[in-house]
Amino acid sequence: MSNTMTRKQAREFMMQVFFQMEACGDFDVNNKTDYMNQNRIDQKQRSYCNDLYSLICNKKDQIDSRIEAHSTGWKLSRMPKTDLAVLRIAACEILYLEDISPAVSINEAVELAKKYGTDASPKYVNAILGKVAEDAAHMEKISDVSSEDTDA
């Protein structure tokens, strides 16, 4: 068996990191070594994990507002911490990591929700992230139109 960490394993590791950070109330970007040294992250996934960590620490408010905007009837503070960690990772990928397809981000999040969440988790994780992806695609189209206007 290979010791190479897959992207799926990296996501799962980062879900556990963000779960722990949420439990501790600690999203200080400068505390990365406190969390990231707990597991051996191979070189192949280190860049992804570092990018995800920095983005979520630095853009947590924007990511959370996108999630909360589509979590009808649920405040983030009431969500299971595992679901919130999964949602943050996928929303971050959708909003900021262009090399990852939104469909892949959503699918992987649903799989993590099945493994770590409640029976209801996969369904509402899918629904929330679907809306986040729709918003992101809409904003991208607006941005594309705006840049075409300035190119003219």
C-alpha positions as protocol buffer text, in pm:
chain_id: "A"
residue {
  index: 1
  type: MET
  ca { x: 0 y: 0 z: 0 }
}
residue {
  index: 2
  type: SER
  ca { x: 131 y: 344 z: -92 }
}
residue {
  index: 3
  type: ASN
  ca { x: 204 y: 612 z: 166 }
}
residue {
  index: 4
  type: THR
  ca { x: 95 y: 882 z: -78 }
}
residue {
  index: 5
  type: MET
  ca { x: -192 y: 1092 z: 52 }
}
residue {
  index: 6
  type: THR
  ca { x: -478 y: 1134 z: -194 }
}
residue {
  index: 7
  type: ARG
  ca { x: -678 y: 1454 z: -229 }
}
residue {
  index: 8
  type: LYS
  ca { x: -971 y: 1271 z: -66 }
}
residue {
  index: 9
  type: GLN
  ca { x: -750 y: 1187 z: 235 }
}
residue {
  index: 10
  type: ALA
  ca { x: -620 y: 1545 z: 245 }
}
residue {
  index: 11
  type: ARG
  ca { x: -979 y: 1677 z: 255 }
}
residue {
  index: 12
  type: GLU
  ca { x: -1065 y: 1438 z: 535 }
}
residue {
  index: 13
  type: PHE
  ca { x: -755 y: 1541 z: 731 }
}
residue {
  index: 14
  type: MET
  ca { x: -839 y: 1910 z: 682 }
}
residue {
  index: 15
  type: MET
  ca { x: -1200 y: 1846 z: 788 }
}
residue {
  index: 16
  type: GLN
  ca { x: -1061 y: 1708 z: 1115 }
}
residue {
  index: 17
  type: VAL
  ca { x: -829 y: 2011 z: 1150 }
}
residue {
  index: 18
  type: PHE
  ca { x: -1115 y: 2258 z: 1097 }
}
residue {
  index: 19
  type: PHE
  ca { x: -1340 y: 2059 z: 1331 }
}
residue {
  index: 20
  type: GLN
  ca { x: -1075 y: 2092 z: 1603 }
}
residue {
  index: 21
  type: MET
  ca { x: -1022 y: 2462 z: 1528 }
}
residue {
  index: 22
  type: GLU
  ca { x: -1399 y: 2524 z: 1556 }
}
residue {
  index: 23
  type: ALA
  ca { x: -1412 y: 2331 z: 1886 }
}
residue {
  index: 24
  type: CYS
  ca { x: -1125 y: 2544 z: 2020 }
}
residue {
  index: 25
  type: GLY
  ca { x: -1256 y: 2869 z: 1870 }
}
residue {
  index: 26
  type: ASP
  ca { x: -914 y: 2921 z: 1713 }
}
residue {
  index: 27
  type: PHE
  ca { x: -892 y: 3033 z: 1352 }
}
residue {
  index: 28
  type: ASP
  ca { x: -566 y: 3225 z: 1387 }
}
residue {
  index: 29
  type: VAL
  ca { x: -369 y: 3171 z: 1069 }
}
residue {
  index: 30
  type: ASN
  ca { x: -47 y: 3191 z: 1273 }
}
residue {
  index: 31
  type: ASN
  ca { x: -131 y: 2875 z: 1467 }
}
residue {
  index: 32
  type: LYS
  ca { x: -96 y: 2646 z: 1166 }
}
residue {
  index: 33
  type: THR
  ca { x: 187 y: 2442 z: 1315 }
}
residue {
  index: 34
  type: ASP
  ca { x: -34 y: 2360 z: 1616 }
}
residue {
  index: 35
  type: TYR
  ca { x: -274 y: 2180 z: 1383 }
}
residue {
  index: 36
  type: MET
  ca { x: -81 y: 2083 z: 1074 }
}
residue {
  index: 37
  type: ASN
  ca { x: 203 y: 1896 z: 1247 }
}
residue {
  index: 38
  type: GLN
  ca { x: -41 y: 1645 z: 1391 }
}
residue {
  index: 39
  type: ASN
  ca { x: -33 y: 1440 z: 1075 }
}
residue {
  index: 40
  type: ARG
  ca { x: 226 y: 1375 z: 811 }
}
residue {
  index: 41
  type: ILE
  ca { x: 109 y: 1554 z: 499 }
}
residue {
  index: 42
  type: ASP
  ca { x: 298 y: 1440 z: 195 }
}
residue {
  index: 43
  type: GLN
  ca { x: 445 y: 1684 z: -53 }
}
residue {
  index: 44
  type: LYS
  ca { x: 178 y: 1612 z: -314 }
}
residue {
  index: 45
  type: GLN
  ca { x: -105 y: 1746 z: -93 }
}
residue {
  index: 46
  type: ARG
  ca { x: 91 y: 1996 z: 120 }
}
residue {
  index: 47
  type: SER
  ca { x: 18 y: 2290 z: -111 }
}
residue {
  index: 48
  type: TYR
  ca { x: -356 y: 2211 z: -114 }
}
residue {
  index: 49
  type: CYS
  ca { x: -368 y: 2178 z: 266 }
}
residue {
  index: 50
  type: ASN
  ca { x: -168 y: 2499 z: 320 }
}
residue {
  index: 51
  type: ASP
  ca { x: -382 y: 2693 z: 73 }
}
residue {
  index: 52
  type: LEU
  ca { x: -704 y: 2566 z: 228 }
}
residue {
  index: 53
  type: TYR
  ca { x: -583 y: 2646 z: 580 }
}
residue {
  index: 54
  type: SER
  ca { x: -481 y: 3003 z: 488 }
}
residue {
  index: 55
  type: LEU
  ca { x: -796 y: 3071 z: 288 }
}
residue {
  index: 56
  type: ILE
  ca { x: -1034 y: 2948 z: 556 }
}
residue {
  index: 57
  type: CYS
  ca { x: -851 y: 3135 z: 833 }
}
residue {
  index: 58
  type: ASN
  ca { x: -835 y: 3458 z: 631 }
}
residue {
  index: 59
  type: LYS
  ca { x: -1175 y: 3441 z: 457 }
}
residue {
  index: 60
  type: LYS
  ca { x: -1381 y: 3259 z: 721 }
}
residue {
  index: 61
  type: ASP
  ca { x: -1634 y: 3542 z: 753 }
}
residue {
  index: 62
  type: GLN
  ca { x: -1700 y: 3553 z: 377 }
}
residue {
  index: 63
  type: ILE
  ca { x: -1722 y: 3173 z: 353 }
}
residue {
  index: 64
  type: ASP
  ca { x: -1952 y: 3152 z: 656 }
}
residue {
  index: 65
  type: SER
  ca { x: -2181 y: 3425 z: 522 }
}
residue {
  index: 66
  type: ARG
  ca { x: -2222 y: 3232 z: 194 }
}
residue {
  index: 67
  type: ILE
  ca { x: -2303 y: 2913 z: 384 }
}
residue {
  index: 68
  type: GLU
  ca { x: -2542 y: 3085 z: 623 }
}
residue {
  index: 69
  type: ALA
  ca { x: -2720 y: 3263 z: 338 }
}
residue {
  index: 70
  type: HIS
  ca { x: -2831 y: 2922 z: 208 }
}
residue {
  index: 71
  type: SER
  ca { x: -2879 y: 2729 z: 532 }
}
residue {
  index: 72
  type: THR
  ca { x: -3245 y: 2810 z: 571 }
}
residue {
  index: 73
  type: GLY
  ca { x: -3346 y: 2807 z: 934 }
}
residue {
  index: 74
  type: TRP
  ca { x: -3002 y: 2708 z: 1062 }
}
residue {
  index: 75
  type: LYS
  ca { x: -2751 y: 2939 z: 1225 }
}
residue {
  index: 76
  type: LEU
  ca { x: -2393 y: 2821 z: 1188 }
}
residue {
  index: 77
  type: SER
  ca { x: -2365 y: 2804 z: 1567 }
}
residue {
  index: 78
  type: ARG
  ca { x: -2640 y: 2538 z: 1571 }
}
residue {
  index: 79
  type: MET
  ca { x: -2490 y: 2318 z: 1298 }
}
residue {
  index: 80
  type: PRO
  ca { x: -2296 y: 2007 z: 1393 }
}
residue {
  index: 81
  type: LYS
  ca { x: -1926 y: 2099 z: 1391 }
}
residue {
  index: 82
  type: THR
  ca { x: -1846 y: 1815 z: 1152 }
}
residue {
  index: 83
  type: ASP
  ca { x: -2097 y: 1945 z: 898 }
}
residue {
  index: 84
  type: LEU
  ca { x: -1968 y: 2299 z: 936 }
}
residue {
  index: 85
  type: ALA
  ca { x: -1609 y: 2186 z: 875 }
}
residue {
  index: 86
  type: VAL
  ca { x: -1719 y: 1996 z: 563 }
}
residue {
  index: 87
  type: LEU
  ca { x: -1922 y: 2293 z: 436 }
}
residue {
  index: 88
  type: ARG
  ca { x: -1634 y: 2536 z: 491 }
}
residue {
  index: 89
  type: ILE
  ca { x: -1389 y: 2322 z: 296 }
}
residue {
  index: 90
  type: ALA
  ca { x: -1619 y: 2273 z: -2 }
}
residue {
  index: 91
  type: ALA
  ca { x: -1739 y: 2635 z: -4 }
}
residue {
  index: 92
  type: CYS
  ca { x: -1377 y: 2750 z: 7 }
}
residue {
  index: 93
  type: GLU
  ca { x: -1290 y: 2524 z: -286 }
}
residue {
  index: 94
  type: ILE
  ca { x: -1591 y: 2649 z: -484 }
}
residue {
  index: 95
  type: LEU
  ca { x: -1524 y: 3015 z: -412 }
}
residue {
  index: 96
  type: TYR
  ca { x: -1144 y: 3035 z: -420 }
}
residue {
  index: 97
  type: LEU
  ca { x: -979 y: 2725 z: -571 }
}
residue {
  index: 98
  type: GLU
  ca { x: -1049 y: 2742 z: -942 }
}
residue {
  index: 99
  type: ASP
  ca { x: -855 y: 2424 z: -1022 }
}
residue {
  index: 100
  type: ILE
  ca { x: -1120 y: 2216 z: -843 }
}
residue {
  index: 101
  type: SER
  ca { x: -1456 y: 2161 z: -1011 }
}
residue {
  index: 102
  type: PRO
  ca { x: -1753 y: 2265 z: -795 }
}
residue {
  index: 103
  type: ALA
  ca { x: -1914 y: 1928 z: -873 }
}
residue {
  index: 104
  type: VAL
  ca { x: -1611 y: 1747 z: -728 }
}
residue {
  index: 105
  type: SER
  ca { x: -1612 y: 1970 z: -419 }
}
residue {
  index: 106
  type: ILE
  ca { x: -1981 y: 1904 z: -360 }
}
residue {
  index: 107
  type: ASN
  ca { x: -1951 y: 1529 z: -418 }
}
residue {
  index: 108
  type: GLU
  ca { x: -1655 y: 1497 z: -182 }
}
residue {
  index: 109
  type: ALA
  ca { x: -1836 y: 1703 z: 83 }
}
residue {
  index: 110
  type: VAL
  ca { x: -2143 y: 1480 z: 60 }
}
residue {
  index: 111
  type: GLU
  ca { x: -1920 y: 1173 z: 104 }
}
residue {
  index: 112
  type: LEU
  ca { x: -1758 y: 1326 z: 415 }
}
residue {
  index: 113
  type: ALA
  ca { x: -2104 y: 1419 z: 547 }
}
residue {
  index: 114
  type: LYS
  ca { x: -2217 y: 1057 z: 502 }
}
residue {
  index: 115
  type: LYS
  ca { x: -1913 y: 935 z: 694 }
}
residue {
  index: 116
  type: TYR
  ca { x: -1908 y: 1189 z: 978 }
}
residue {
  index: 117
  type: GLY
  ca { x: -2248 y: 1357 z: 990 }
}
residue {
  index: 118
  type: THR
  ca { x: -2602 y: 1271 z: 1085 }
}
residue {
  index: 119
  type: ASP
  ca { x: -2853 y: 1098 z: 857 }
}
residue {
  index: 120
  type: ALA
  ca { x: -2972 y: 1441 z: 740 }
}
residue {
  index: 121
  type: SER
  ca { x: -2623 y: 1580 z: 678 }
}
residue {
  index: 122
  type: PRO
  ca { x: -2560 y: 1463 z: 319 }
}
residue {
  index: 123
  type: LYS
  ca { x: -2887 y: 1608 z: 192 }
}
residue {
  index: 124
  type: TYR
  ca { x: -2849 y: 1955 z: 340 }
}
residue {
  index: 125
  type: VAL
  ca { x: -2473 y: 1971 z: 271 }
}
residue {
  index: 126
  type: ASN
  ca { x: -2557 y: 1901 z: -94 }
}
residue {
  index: 127
  type: ALA
  ca { x: -2837 y: 2160 z: -99 }
}
residue {
  index: 128
  type: ILE
  ca { x: -2633 y: 2438 z: 66 }
}
residue {
  index: 129
  type: LEU
  ca { x: -2327 y: 2379 z: -152 }
}
residue {
  index: 130
  type: GLY
  ca { x: -2540 y: 2361 z: -466 }
}
residue {
  index: 131
  type: LYS
  ca { x: -2665 y: 2713 z: -388 }
}
residue {
  index: 132
  type: VAL
  ca { x: -2313 y: 2836 z: -305 }
}
residue {
  index: 133
  type: ALA
  ca { x: -2194 y: 2701 z: -642 }
}
residue {
  index: 134
  type: GLU
  ca { x: -2487 y: 2867 z: -824 }
}
residue {
  index: 135
  type: ASP
  ca { x: -2402 y: 3199 z: -661 }
}
residue {
  index: 136
  type: ALA
  ca { x: -2033 y: 3162 z: -747 }
}
residue {
  index: 137
  type: ALA
  ca { x: -2114 y: 3081 z: -1111 }
}
residue {
  index: 138
  type: HIS
  ca { x: -2350 y: 3380 z: -1128 }
}
residue {
  index: 139
  type: MET
  ca { x: -2087 y: 3612 z: -979 }
}
residue {
  index: 140
  type: GLU
  ca { x: -1828 y: 3478 z: -1224 }
}
residue {
  index: 141
  type: LYS
  ca { x: -2061 y: 3555 z: -1518 }
}
residue {
  index: 142
  type: ILE
  ca { x: -2112 y: 3909 z: -1388 }
}
residue {
  index: 143
  type: SER
  ca { x: -1736 y: 3946 z: -1350 }
}
residue {
  index: 144
  type: ASP
  ca { x: -1679 y: 3816 z: -1705 }
}
residue {
  index: 145
  type: VAL
  ca { x: -1932 y: 4063 z: -1847 }
}
residue {
  index: 146
  type: SER
  ca { x: -1774 y: 4349 z: -1650 }
}
residue {
  index: 147
  type: SER
  ca { x: -1427 y: 4265 z: -1778 }
}
residue {
  index: 148
  type: GLU
  ca { x: -1559 y: 4246 z: -2136 }
}
residue {
  index: 149
  type: ASP
  ca { x: -1706 y: 4595 z: -2091 }
}
residue {
  index: 150
  type: THR
  ca { x: -1371 y: 4733 z: -1978 }
}
residue {
  index: 151
  type: ASP
  ca { x: -1189 y: 4563 z: -2267 }
}
residue {
  index: 152
  type: ALA
  ca { x: -1405 y: 4742 z: -2524 }
}
